Amino acid sequence: MDHMRILKQAWKILWSYRTLWVFGIILALTSPSAFWGSNNRGFSGESNNSFRFTPPREIARELEKLFQTLDQAISADIKQALIVMAIALVCITLLMIVLYTIGRFFSMTALIRMVNGYEGSGEKASWKQGVRYGWSRAAWRLFLINLVIYLPVLLVFILLFGCAALPVLLGSMGRVEPTLAGMIATIGMTFLFIFLAILVGVTLSLVLEIMRCVCVLENRGVIDSIRHGWHLVRTHLKDVVLMWLILIGIRIGYFIALIPVVLLLLGIGLLAGGVVGASTYFLVGALVSTGAGWVAAAVVGGLVFILILAVPLLFLDGLRTTYFSSAWTLAYRELRPAEREALRPVPEFGTLGTAAVQSAT
């Protein structure tokens, strides 16, 4: 595999085939990386630095008391309104999850087919053609591939982490303080399973890109794509691992280069949000009241700040996603040189329905 040629060609495709940007931005918006964050958690102890564990039964009793207090303090009308709001929030959340899933696999399929078609024939598809490429049975199969692979892995790790917590949980159920040996065993197994989860995640990131290309470009079913993709990775393990390492390096370089951009956008966003917020405060405060002015200033200024920060970063992440998708598609074509000319976007524009499920299985 000529890795440098792939990287250069992916860069050329990125800047010469701008229709891909639309689908790259959608993929960036619906990728898990768009919602990454960090949680800093710590433990607080008593003055002698001893660790006190609160058993689940005590927590349940405290929660029951809290709910009883809230039940007595809230009127029936407010309860009914809260129930309606909760149901509406659940429905909106489920709808967002569905749209998120459709957008992710739809754009992923479109990018793979459009890059493959351009590399094979030199012809650029329009964004309408790209929509037809993405809205296909292959997108449904990509979702099923993720489900078939990640669901068992998730269940296994839930079971493993549950086993790691057993020494502490058994002690708490017996209303005794957890022993030092039990806590050490729980912490040790937790770190071991975290390391194992990282290892499994790395392995899956290696094979999933190839499996997706097999599914989309060879029009294979779910299990067949997984089997052939795994065989292809094992056969060309050195090339695939090297490609993955190079792209990891590019990703790290991208995030380092993004630091000054983020700082610049933060400064511009704070300045613009502050100016717009202050103008809104004086306007609304003069017309309504000072309190309403503060609220309106916070909302409008905050929205301006978020837009200035989020829109450019989303655009840049869309370019990055497009480049990475193009590189993996080109790498797959290198792994299958005998079929390079035969690989064309499959004219499969069916709707997602019962027929899609039957053909996927």
C-alpha positions, 0 to 999 in steps of 0.5 A, spaced: 500 500 500 502 506 498 500 510 504 503 517 501 499 517 495 493 515 499 494 521 503 496 526 498 490 523 493 485 524 499 487 531 500 486 533 493 479 530 493 478 534 499 479 540 496 477 539 489 470 535 490 467 540 495 460 537 495 463 532 499 463 537 505 456 537 506 456 530 508 462 531 512 459 536 516 453 532 517 457 526 519 461 530 524 455 533 527 452 526 528 459 523 530 460 521 537 466 526 537 462 532 536 459 530 544 466 528 547 467 531 554 471 530 560 468 529 567 473 531 573 471 527 579 474 526 586 473 523 593 472 527 599 474 524 606 473 526 613 479 530 617 482 523 618 482 522 610 478 515 611 473 513 606 466 512 607 462 508 603 454 510 603 450 503 602 445 503 597 439 502 602 441 508 605 441 512 599 434 509 597 431 511 604 434 518 603 431 519 596 424 516 598 424 521 603 426 527 598 420 524 593 415 524 599 417 532 601 417 534 593 410 530 593 407 534 599 410 541 596 408 540 589 400 541 587 396 537 582 396 542 577 404 542 577 405 535 577 401 534 571 405 539 567 411 536 569 409 529 567 407 532 560 414 536 560 417 529 561 413 525 556 415 531 551 422 531 553 423 523 552 419 524 545 424 529 543 430 525 545 428 519 542 426 523 535 433 526 536 436 519 537 433 517 530 435 523 526 442 522 529 443 515 527 440 516 520 444 522 519 450 518 521 450 512 517 446 516 511 452 521 510 457 515 511 455 511 506 454 517 501 461 519 502 464 512 501 460 511 494 462 518 492 469 518 493 469 511 490 466 513 484 470 519 483 477 515 484 474 510 479 471 515 473 473 522 475 466 524 475 463 528 481 456 527 483 452 532 485 449 533 492 442 530 490 446 524 487 450 524 493 443 524 497 441 518 493 447 514 494 446 515 502 439 513 502 440 506 501 440 499 504 447 500 505 446 505 510 441 500 514 446 495 513 452 499 516 447 501 522 446 493 523 454 492 523 455 497 528 449 494 532 451 487 531 458 488 533 458 494 539 451 491 542 455 484 545 461 488 546 457 493 551 453 487 554 460 484 556 463 490 559 457 491 563 458 484 566 465 485 567 464 492 570 459 489 574 463 483 577 469 488 579 464 492 583 461 485 587 466 486 592 464 493 594 456 491 593 456 485 597 459 488 603 454 494 602 448 489 602 451 486 608 451 493 612 458 492 613 464 497 611 467 494 605 474 491 607 481 494 604 482 487 600 475 488 597 476 495 595 483 493 592 480 488 588 474 492 585 479 498 583 484 493 580 479 490 576 476 496 574 483 499 571 484 492 568 477 492 564 478 499 562 485 497 559 481 492 556 476 496 553 481 501 550 484 495 547 478 492 544 476 500 542 482 500 538 481 493 534 474 495 532 477 502 530 482 498 525 477 493 522 470 497 522 472 502 516 474 496 512 468 493 514 464 499 512 467 499 505 466 492 504 458 493 505 457 499 501 462 498 495 461 490 494 453 490 496 454 485 501 450 483 507 451 484 514 455 478 517 458 477 510 461 484 510 464 483 517 467 476 515 470 479 509 472 485 512 476 481 518 479 477 513 481 483 509 484 486 515 488 480 517 491 479 510 493 486 510 494 487 517 501 491 517 498 496 511 492 497 515 495 498 522 500 503 519 494 507 515 491 507 522 497 510 526 498 515 520 491 518 521 492 518 528 498 522 528 494 527 523 488 527 528 493 529 533 496 534 529 489 537 527 487 538 534 494 541 536 493 546 530 486 547 532 488 550 539 490 557 537 483 557 532 479 555 538 482 561 542 481 566 537 474 564 536 473 564 544 476 572 544 471 574 538 465 570 541 466 573 548 467 580 544 461 579 539 457 576 545 458 581 550 457 587 545 450 584 542 448 582 550 449 589 552 445 592 546 440 587 548 440 589 555 439 596 554 434 596 549 429 591 553 431 594 559 428 601 557 422 598 554 420 592 559 424 592 565 431 591 568 430 584 570 428 582 563 434 586 560 439 581 564 435 575 561 434 577 554 442 579 554 444 573 557 440 569 552 442 573 546 449 574 548 450 567 549 447 564 542 451 569 539 457 566 543 455 559 541 454 560 534 461 564 533 464 558 536 461 552 534 459 554 526 467 554 524 469 548 529 463 544 526 466 546 519 473 544 520 471 538 523 467 536 517 473 537 513 477 533 517 471 527 517 471 528 509 479 527 509 479 521 513 473 518 510 476 519 503 483 516 506 480 510 508 476 509 502 482 509 498 486 505 502 480 500 501 481 500 494 489 499 495 487 493 498 483 490 493 487 492 486 484 487 482 477 489 483 479 497 483 476 498 476 469 494 478 468 498 484 463 503 482 457 506 486 452 501 487 445 504 484 441 502 490 436 507 492 431 503 495 427 506 502 429 503 508 424 498 510 422 491 510 425 489 504 432 492 507 432 488 513 431 482 509 436 483 504 441 485 510 440 479 513 
